[in-house]
Amino acid sequence: MEKKRGEVQRAELGQREIAKEEQAKGDAIYWVIYNLDIKNPRGKQDFEHLPPEQLADDILRKERRIAEIMTEIKEQLRMQNVELRKEETSAAEEVFLHS
């Protein structure tokens, strides 16, 4: 009975070792996929930290460009409104002349 018990315990230890090895193999596959500490080789490079003066200059340049674009948009909208008013006026004149 003791001999059989010893064989079963050795077999159990062997199976536990196999299970540990298989678990390690699975972890090697799983954790590489889900490890967020690993950088994406196809991703963009991290931005470089610029001196504060250069950051301020870049921000001002971008804000000026945004202001220019907003001015252009407002001008286009103003021109569209002028065109719409002309069309409305000529349509109203047409109705008035035909009545």
C-alpha positions in Angstrom: 0.0 0.0 0.0 2.8 2.4 0.9 4.6 1.5 -2.4 1.4 2.3 -4.4 1.0 5.6 -2.4 4.6 6.6 -3.2 4.1 5.9 -6.9 0.9 7.9 -7.0 2.7 10.8 -5.2 5.5 10.7 -7.7 3.1 10.6 -10.6 1.2 13.6 -9.1 4.5 15.5 -8.7 5.3 14.7 -12.4 1.9 15.9 -13.5 2.3 19.1 -11.4 5.6 19.8 -13.1 4.1 19.2 -16.5 1.2 21.5 -15.6 3.7 24.3 -14.5 5.6 24.0 -17.7 2.5 24.1 -19.8 1.2 27.1 -17.8 4.6 28.9 -18.3 4.3 28.2 -22.1 0.7 29.6 -22.1 1.7 32.6 -20.1 4.6 33.3 -22.5 2.0 33.6 -25.3 -0.7 35.4 -23.3 1.3 38.0 -21.4 3.2 39.1 -24.5 -0.1 39.9 -26.2 -1.6 41.8 -23.2 1.5 43.3 -21.6 0.9 47.0 -22.0 4.4 47.9 -21.0 5.8 46.7 -24.3 5.9 49.4 -27.0 4.2 48.9 -30.3 6.9 48.5 -32.9 4.6 50.0 -35.6 3.4 52.9 -33.4 4.5 56.5 -33.6 7.6 57.5 -31.8 7.0 59.4 -28.5 7.0 63.1 -29.0 10.2 64.8 -27.9 10.1 67.2 -25.0 10.7 70.7 -26.1 12.0 73.6 -24.1 9.2 75.8 -22.7 10.1 78.7 -24.9 9.8 76.6 -28.0 6.5 75.1 -26.8 5.1 78.6 -26.2 6.3 79.7 -29.7 4.7 76.6 -31.3 1.4 77.2 -29.5 1.3 80.9 -30.5 2.1 80.0 -34.1 -0.7 77.4 -34.1 -3.2 79.8 -32.5 -2.4 82.4 -35.1 -3.0 79.9 -37.9 -6.3 78.9 -36.2 -7.3 82.6 -36.1 -6.5 82.9 -39.8 -8.6 79.9 -40.7 -11.5 81.2 -38.6 -11.3 84.6 -40.4 -11.4 82.8 -43.7 -14.4 80.7 -42.6 -16.3 83.8 -41.4 -15.6 85.6 -44.7 -16.9 82.6 -46.6 -20.0 82.5 -44.5 -20.5 86.3 -44.9 -20.2 85.9 -48.7 -22.7 83.1 -48.7 -25.2 85.2 -46.7 -24.7 88.1 -49.2 -25.4 85.7 -52.1 -28.5 84.3 -50.3 -29.8 87.8 -49.7 -29.3 88.7 -53.3 -31.2 85.6 -54.4 -34.0 86.3 -51.9 -34.2 89.9 -53.0 -34.4 89.0 -56.7 -37.0 86.3 -56.0 -39.1 88.8 -54.0 -38.8 91.3 -56.9 -39.8 88.6 -59.4 -42.9 87.8 -57.3 -43.7 91.6 -56.9 -43.3 92.3 -60.7 -45.6 89.4 -61.7 -48.3 90.2 -59.2 
